[in-house]
Amino acid sequence: MKFVHDPEGTRLPIKLDSTSNGEYVPIPLDKTSKLANRMAHEAASANAHRLGVSRRELLVSACGAATTLLAFNAAQAAAGRGAGFYSLASEAGLDKYAAAEALEGDEFIFDVQGHFVNPTGAWLDKIPEDARPLSGMEQAGCALATGKEDRSYLQCLGPDAFIQDVFMDSDTDLMVLSFVPSKRDEEPLTIEEASAARSIVNQMKDNRHRLYLHGRVNPNQDGDLEDMDRLKEEFGVVAWKTYTQWGPDGTGYWLDDEDTGIPFLEKARALGVKIIVIHKGIPFGPQSYEHSLCDDIGRVAKRYPDLKFLVYHSGFVPGQAEGPYDPSRNEGVDSLIKTVVENDLGRHSNVYAELGSTWRFLMRDPDSAAHTLGKLIKYLGEDNVLWGTDSIWYGSPQDQIQAFRTFQIAEAVREKHGYQGLTPEIKRKIFGLNALVPYEIDESLIRQLVGKDNISLARAHYREHPDPHYRTNGPKTRREFLNLMRWSGGRAT
């Protein structure tokens, strides 16, 4: 068949690169990850030749993803790393049945962190006409990036691309559309624009259950608390998204601050929207680094047992290796675990760890991935880890899904640190079943609808001849990151 995207097969289906979600400076790949990519490309050429197909035909198949993950394993093993690995049969790169067994699944997938940027939104009116935010998209091979004098490339982050990446090219069933912190007149995505994206999905009959909205609240910014009523009544938001490390003056806040955080939580409770989504980890910079730590999470979760606290990124800091839980270390994922332990919340509490950007970064560091997943499940419980991908900054989330399906913690590491193996049951919970609890969505209703609506029919038809682009969309270099910061209210999105 003919492919519109990457017909020569130059892009791998499992993407290891330096792409950031715009909240941290892109971190270049280390030697092992570069070796992994190189070995994957070599294996793809060899396997395509053996099967008598083109590179592109191989790479869009399950054998292509298997070939890539097997090469990643080999590169990690050569570097002496073995705490975590992608578990699939050695013949999966050539055997479509072995590849399908490892990489294809029927899990219910509820992604609680998704994003897109309005490519024609009012935020562009705030910047100079010659400014080119996210201009790296033009070099990313996006078919929509056709104009050199306009910003057509931003269509690659718009609602149509969002729906293609999430609901056609990935196995995602439901997604929550989230927001970034910004001043009220500088939002890269407004609630009105997000609602319009939801309407695009809704126009496809019976798809109202596919996309949910957060309401962005920065209680240390004038007007945000007052706007919570409108967000609930007009847009039906299902949760409140906040960034404790952000403020219009660069200063963050704590959720248990009596003049900011507590009024926010009290109003959330009064409005009956009782899910609080908090960005923790991925620090924006030194000025409010302390507020990126999770110290306040345990305190407010204990004080408000009727609220659910979804900790985005699980406190993870890109570039910091994760090992077994160290109670003397109040950084990274340990910061989240520490606040839960110190406040006697234990497993199965009202605190949930979310994996957006965290898992995506850890795909290049399986040893840290093993400890991150192992200790989150050990201390918070297998019911309290939520699937999120931060897409579409990283393109379609399908590669994150496939990598997670196959990921396993080495038995010796499990025994030494008391970690559980990542069983299919645990993965099903993390992929989607866990999120149904705080969002109060009935599983039987979703199972009745998903698979039978127009999204499902469109997906099945599309996958008869799939043509995924395998691009990533966020900044990939420090220069691109600073360019994004410059045109997004002085910070990354």
Secondary structure, DSSP 8 states (H G I E B T S, - for coil): ---SS-TT--S-SS--S----SSS------HHHHHHHHHHHHHHHHHHHHHTS-HHHHHTSHHHHHHHHHHHHHHHHHTT--SEEE---GGGGT-HHHHHHHH------EEEEE----TT-GGGGGS-TT--TTGGGGGTT-TT---SSS-GGGGGGSHHHHHIIIIISS---EEEE------TT--SS-HHHHHHHHHHHHTSTT-TTSEEEEEE--TTSTTHHHHHHHHHHHH--SEEEEETT--TTS----TT-TTTHHHHHHHHHHHT--EEEEE-SS---STTGGGGSSHHHHHHHHH-TTSEEEEEGGG--TTS---S--TT--SHHHHHHHHHHHTT--TTSSEEEE-TTHHHHHTT-HHHHHHHHHHHHHHH-TTSEE----BTTTS-THHHHHHHHHEEE-HHHHHHHT-----HHHHHIIIIIHHHTTTT--HHHHHHHTTTSHHHHHHHHHTTS--------S--SHHHHHHHHHTTTTS--
